[in-house]
Amino acid sequence: MIYESWSEQETFEIGKKMAENAVSGQIYCLDGDLGVGKTVFSKGFAWGLGITEPVTSPTFTLVNEYEEGRLPLYHFDVYRIGCPDEMEEIGYEEYFFGNGVCLVEWSELIAELIPPEAYRITIRKNLEKGLDYREIIVEGGARA
């Protein structure tokens, strides 16, 4: 599925709508260049789960936990990870295979750890369509 966003608000809303359909145990991988709107999407995703506290990218902590929504959200940012072994150190499997939903920014850096049933979301700019335009490509996901 491909979504088009013409503003930060639209990117937020796409994230929100995806989270409204999220179920426990799902993993959403979020990739794209710096500044494409991954954090905006993440904020919308959190809002869609009913999380109203401020959401920030966990660049230096690797994972932020949000428990207040209808499902726990485990928001990873693995941009600064040196190797996938660092994920072992934080116990990523407890998050990935737990009772919440995982949102993983920069997931391509730990591709070997991502289960095949994960959703893969790529956000891209297209400057020919304007500075605020984003193409949001959603692939994969759990099979029924």
N, C-alpha and C positions, 0 to 999 in steps of 0.2 A: 504494500500500500504506500502511496506517495501523497503527502500533504504539502500544501503550499501555505506559507505564512508571509504576510506582508508587514507584520509589526511584532514587537515584543509581546503585546497582549495576545495576539493570535498564537504565538509560540507557547505562551503560558496556557492558553485554553486547550491546545492540542495535548500538552502534558496532563492537564487536569482531566480531560475526557478519557485518556488512556488509563489513568489511575482509578477512575470510577469503575472500571471493569476489571481491575486487578484482583487476583486472588492470592491467598497465602502460598508461599513457595515459589512464586514467579521471580525471575531475574530479568531486568531490563538493562541492556548494555547501551550506553550513550556515547557516541563517538563523533568527532568533527574537530576542525581546527580551533585554535584559540580564538575566542571572541565570536563564535557562531551562535551562541545562545544556549549552551548546555545547562548553565545554571538557571536561566530563565525557565527552560523546560522543566528542570528539577523542581523549581518552586511551584510551578503549576501542578506537577505530579503530586507533590506533597499536599497541596491544597485539595486535590481530588480525592485524597485519602482522608481528608478531614483534619489535617495538621495545620494549625494556625500560627504556631510559633515561627520565628524567623528561620529561614533555611539558607544556609551558606554552603559553599563548596568546601569539603573537608580536605583541602590540598595538603595540609601539614599533619593532620591527624589520621588520614586514610579513610576513616569511617565516622560518620555522625549517626547517632541513633535517635529516632523520633518515635515515641510510644503513644502519643495522644490520639492518633487517628483510629479509623475502624480496623486497620492493620498496622503493625509496626513497620516502619520504613528504615532500612539500613542503606544509607547513602554513602557510597564509596567514591573517592577520587584517587585514582592510582597513577596520576601524572608523574609524580616524583618517586615512584617505586623503582628500586634498583634491579630487582629480579623477582620472579613469582614466589620465591621462597619467603619473601617478606610477608606475603599473604598468609602463609602457614603460621608465621609468628603471631599474627593477630587473630588466628582461629577463624579464617574466612568460611570454613565449611559449616560452622555453627550458624552463620548468617545465611549462606547460600541454601542450606537445607533445613532451615528453621521454620518458624511460624509466621515470619513477616514477608515483606517484599523487598528485594534488593534492586537498587539503582546504581549502576557502575559507570562512572565517567572514565573515559580513556581505556575502555575494556580491551582494546586491541593490544595493549601492553601486557595483558595476562590472558591472552586468547586460549592458551592450553588449559586454563582452569575453568573456563566458562562451559557449562553444560550445553549440549546441542539443542535443547529445547528452549533456550533463552531467547528473548526478543532482542533483536539487533536494530538499534535506531541510529541513523546517521543524519547529521544536520550539515547542510552545505549552503554556502552563499552562492549567489549568482549575480554579480555586480551589473550585468547587462539588464537585469530586471529591477535594479534599485539597491540602495544601501541597506534597506531593512528587509529585503526579500530573503527567505530561507526555504529550502527544499528539505522536507523531513521524510526520510525513507524508513519504513518499518518493515522488518523481515522476521521470519521465524515465529517463535512462540510455541507454547505447549500444544501438543496435538491431543484432540479429544478422543 
